[in-house]
Structures are given as C-alpha cells and as structure tokens.
Amino acid sequence: MAAVDLTTHPGHLARRLQQAHHLLWTTMVSEEITSPQFGVLNALLAEPGLDQRTLGERVTLDRSTIAEVVGRLTRRGLLDKVRDPDDGRRSLLRLTEDGERTHRKLTVRTARMNQVFLAPLSPEEQADFLSLLRRVSDAAEQLRAPAEPPAAP
C-alpha cells in the first residue's frame, strides 16, 4: 500500500495551522496568557457577569477546560467571581481592572499576530479563508452537539 498525501487531509493541515498559530501566539502575543484564556477575557469584556457554563458555551470550551481556564485567570487576579444574587449556587464572572488592562494589551498584539498569520493571503483570500474556517468549525461543532430528538408526527 502506498503512503497517502497528508496535504490532502484536513486534519493534518489543521494541526499544522494550529502549530503555526501557537508559535506566533507565544512569540508575538503572550507566553503567560493562552489563546483560549484570551477568548475568555474577551467574552467577559463583551458580556460581564456570565456564569461559567455560559462562558464555556460562548468560547466553545468544554466544562473541564473552562473550569481550568477560569481557575487560572482567577488565581492571576484577572477575573473576579461573585455569587449570583438570584441563585446562590451560581457564580458570576467579571474582569478585574488587571483583566481589562491585560485584555487591552493583548488585543493590540493579537491584531499584529493575525496580520502576520494571514500575510500570505490577499485581503480577499483572507476574508474567504476566515469564512471557510467558520463554516467548517460550525459544522464540526454540530457533530459534538447532542442530536435533537425527531419531531413528533
């Protein structure tokens, strides 16, 4: 049996793309704050007061990963947890002043990194590439989502 051409395998290309992104992130954005952690900061800037479950849904992180990310950001003093006044079992999350400062700093850096990351493409190709990535990512998320029960006749 002959070897397959891995450049025709989306998973192989996605892994290579992720490796390139990780390298650029750690060299251009932050060695301390990860891309998923930045996503959490960004989501809480947009919607302060989310609970952890909803926050995980917003940034598409599973329960154990969002718990770890929130824990790390809280320990670093970038997030605050407060009890939900309407439901004492839930905690609501907000950025601290340090969290807002960190977000501002990283936003500038991520913009620069994205320019470098997408530089091989023309502006039109960049728009097409991002659109296609969103479509494939959205479709992949549907594979993870629980199937809806069939409609009753």
N, C-alpha and C positions, 0 to 999 in steps of 0.2 A: 504494500500500500504506500502511496506517495504522501509526502508531507503536504499539509494544506497551507495556503497562503493566508497567514493571520491578518494581513492588512485588509482582508475582506470580511473579517469578523468584528462586528460592532463592539463586543465586549472587550476584545483585545485593544481596540482603538480607544475605547472609553477609559480603560486602565491607563494607557499611555497618556491620555489627555489629563487624567486625574494626577498622575505623577508630575507632569509639567506644571499643573496648577499648584500642587503642593510645593514644588521647588520655588516657583515665583512668589507664592504666598509667604513662605518663610524668609525669603531674601528681601522682598520688597514691602511686605505689609507688617508682619509680626512673627517673632519666634515664640511669643508668650500666648497670644490670643489666636485660636484656630479659626478657620473659616466658619465652621458651624457655630462657634461661640460668637463670632461677629454677627451671624444671622440672628441669633437670639437677642443680642444688643439692639440690632436694627428693628426687629419685630416689636420689642418693648418700647423703643422710641416712638414707633408708629402707633402702638396700642398699649399705653401704660395700664397696668392693673390686670393683665391676663393671669389666669391660673396656669399651672404647669402643664396640664393636659392640653389645654387650648393652645398654649405657646408651642408645644411639641407639634401639634397639627399645623400651625402656621408655618413652621420652618421644616416640616416633614422629617422630624426625628422621632424615633420610637421611644416608648416610655422609659426604658432603662438609660438610653443615651441622653434624653432631655434631663433626666434626674441628675446624671453625672455632670452635664454641662452647667445646669443651674447651680449645683453644689459648688463647682469650681469658681464660677463667676461670683457667687455669694461670698465664698471664702476670700476672694481677691478684693472684696469691697465694691464690686461693680453693680451688684443687684441688692435690693432690699426685699425681704418677704414680710408681708403684713397679713394678719388674719382677715378673712372676708367678713365684714360686719353682718352680712346676710346669711352666712354659712360658716360657722366656726371651724368646720373640718377642712376648709379650703384656705390656701394661702394665695395671696395676690402678689404679683411680682412687678417691681418698678426699678428703673435705673437709678443709681445714686448719682451724685454730681460727678464722681470719678468715672462712673459708667458713661455718662453723657460726654465727658471730655475724651474718654477713650474712643467712643464711637466717632466723634468729630475727627479725631486724628486718623483713625483707621479708614474713614470714608475717603479722605484725600488720597491715602496710599492705595486703597483698592481701585480707585479710578485710574491711577497711574499704572497699576499692575494690569488692569483689564486692557488698557491701551497696548501694552507690551504683548500680552497674551494673544490679542486679536490682530496684531500688526501684520501678519502675513496675508490678511484678507482685506479687500476693498471695503469701503463703508457699506455698499450694497450686499456684499458677501457676508459681512458681519451681521447685518440685520437678518439675512436668510439663515445663517448658521444658528443664531440665537433662537429664531422662530422654530427651526427644525429640532433643536435640542429641547425646547419647551414641549413640542408635540410628542417626542419620543419619551421624555421624562413623565409627562402627564399620563401617557398611555401605560408606562411601566407602573406608575402609582396605582392605576386601576387594577393591575394584576395583583397587587398586595391587598387592596381593599376587599372587605368581605362581600361576597356576591349578594346582590339584593334578591329577596325571595320573589318568585314569579308572581305576577299579578293574578288575582283571583278572576276566574271567568265570569 
